[in-house]
Amino acid sequence: MAEPDDAVSASGVSDADPPVRVLICDDHEVFRHGLRAVLRRIPGVRVVAEAACVGEALPLASTARPDVTLMGVDGQGPVLPDLVREMTGTGTRVLLLGEAGAASDLLEVLRAGARGYVHAAVSSQRLIECVRAVARGETVLDANVTGELLHRLDDVARSGDDGQPRVHGPLTARQQAVAELVAEGLTNAEIAERLELSRATVKGHITVALRRLGLRDRTQLAIHVHRSTRPDPG
């Protein structure tokens, strides 16, 4: 087994922490093996099972008890939300991997319980941080995926349901800075490192920002930032 490189071994994961148990589900064997090779080099991450499809993954999820399931979305089509619901029903958190636009309906996939959606060409270090973030209960979205989600919500708005939140107060400069990094797709750990804050402080800023803006989760927060910063088409 290869030794982890310096960037990964400097992640600060304690040997006392239980390993993050990962199930890989994708119909491309080479892609699965590549993910396994990356993840097995990482302290604190353990690949417990692999599957070529959800039909294989479901019984494995029940027996191997993965914390996170990495699921490829290519070729899944409109049944993807149902597949996500089936997987989350086993108790695992689902992190999707695919091209931007590969999910037929991002809104439905997230509503079905997916905890993240990242580009299949993501760097190894970024993927590892996303896996750990999802295992901690966070939701992670790449910035380009957030942009696509924004377009989907715009379609909903044009249909007559804009879903605009009620704003209860402005954000402080620090809360705004944290919100903008959430919109860039950074995890709490990455935001903490960027702003030289503790993870608990970052989580607190996000919680307060959500309450002030009348939002439910960090996905809505990212969309709010994108909407408030993009140019007015009129």
Residue pairs with C-beta under 8 A, 6 or more apart in sequence:
1 40
1 41
2 41
3 9
3 41
4 41
4 42
4 43
5 41
7 125
8 41
8 42
8 43
8 124
8 125
8 128
9 43
11 42
11 43
11 44
11 128
11 129
13 43
13 44
13 132
14 44
15 43
17 44
19 44
19 45
19 46
20 44
20 45
20 46
20 67
20 68
20 131
20 132
20 135
21 46
21 48
21 64
21 65
21 66
21 67
21 68
22 39
22 45
22 46
22 47
22 48
22 66
22 67
22 68
22 69
22 70
22 131
23 47
23 48
23 49
23 50
23 51
23 57
23 60
23 61
23 64
23 66
23 68
23 69
23 70
23 92
24 32
24 35
24 36
24 39
24 47
24 49
24 50
24 51
24 69
24 70
25 50
25 51
25 52
25 53
25 54
25 56
25 57
25 69
25 70
25 71
25 72
25 87
26 32
26 35
26 52
26 70
26 71
26 72
26 74
26 97
27 52
27 53
27 72
27 74
27 75
28 72
28 74
29 52
31 72
31 120
32 50
32 52
35 70
35 127
36 47
36 50
38 124
38 127
38 128
39 45
39 47
39 128
39 131
40 47
42 128
44 132
45 128
45 131
45 132
48 64
48 65
48 66
49 57
49 60
49 61
49 64
49 66
51 57
51 60
54 71
54 83
54 86
54 87
57 69
57 71
57 87
58 86
58 87
58 90
60 66
61 69
61 87
61 90
61 91
61 92
62 90
65 91
65 92
66 92
67 92
67 93
67 135
68 92
68 93
68 94
68 95
68 131
68 134
68 135
69 87
69 92
69 93
69 94
69 95
70 95
70 97
70 131
71 83
71 84
71 87
71 94
71 95
71 96
71 97
72 96
72 97
72 98
72 120
73 80
73 96
73 97
73 98
73 102
73 103
73 117
74 98
74 99
74 102
74 120
76 83
76 103
77 104
78 104
78 105
80 103
80 104
80 105
80 108
80 109
80 112
81 105
81 108
81 109
81 111
81 112
82 112
84 94
84 96
84 109
84 112
84 113
84 114
85 112
85 113
87 94
88 94
88 112
88 113
88 114
93 115
93 134
93 135
93 137
94 113
94 114
94 115
94 116
95 114
95 115
95 116
95 117
95 118
95 130
95 131
95 134
95 140
96 103
96 109
96 114
96 116
96 117
96 118
97 118
97 119
97 120
97 122
98 117
98 119
98 120
99 119
99 120
100 119
100 142
100 144
100 145
100 147
100 148
101 148
103 109
103 117
105 152
106 117
106 145
106 148
106 149
106 152
107 149
107 152
107 153
107 156
109 117
110 117
110 139
110 149
110 219
115 134
115 137
115 138
115 139
115 140
116 130
116 133
116 134
116 138
116 139
116 140
116 141
117 140
117 141
117 142
117 145
118 126
118 127
118 130
118 140
118 141
118 142
118 145
118 185
119 142
119 144
119 145
122 130
122 142
129 187
129 189
129 190
130 140
130 187
132 187
132 189
133 140
133 187
133 188
133 189
134 140
136 188
138 187
138 188
138 218
139 217
139 218
139 219
140 185
140 187
141 149
141 185
141 219
141 222
142 185
143 183
143 184
143 185
145 185
146 183
146 185
146 219
146 222
146 223
146 226
147 226
149 219
149 223
150 223
150 226
150 227
153 163
153 223
156 162
156 163
157 163
165 213
165 214
165 215
165 220
165 224
166 214
167 212
167 213
167 214
168 211
168 212
168 213
168 214
169 212
170 212
171 179
171 209
171 212
171 213
174 195
174 205
175 205
175 208
175 209
175 212
176 209
177 195
178 191
178 195
178 202
178 205
178 206
178 209
179 206
179 209
179 221
179 224
179 225
180 225
180 229
181 190
181 191
181 194
181 195
182 191
182 206
182 218
182 221
182 222
182 225
183 221
183 222
183 223
183 225
183 226
185 222
186 194
188 199
188 202
188 203
188 206
189 199
191 197
191 202
192 198
192 199
192 201
192 202
195 202
197 205
206 218
206 221
209 215
209 221
210 216
210 217
210 218
210 220
210 221
213 221
213 224
215 221
215 224
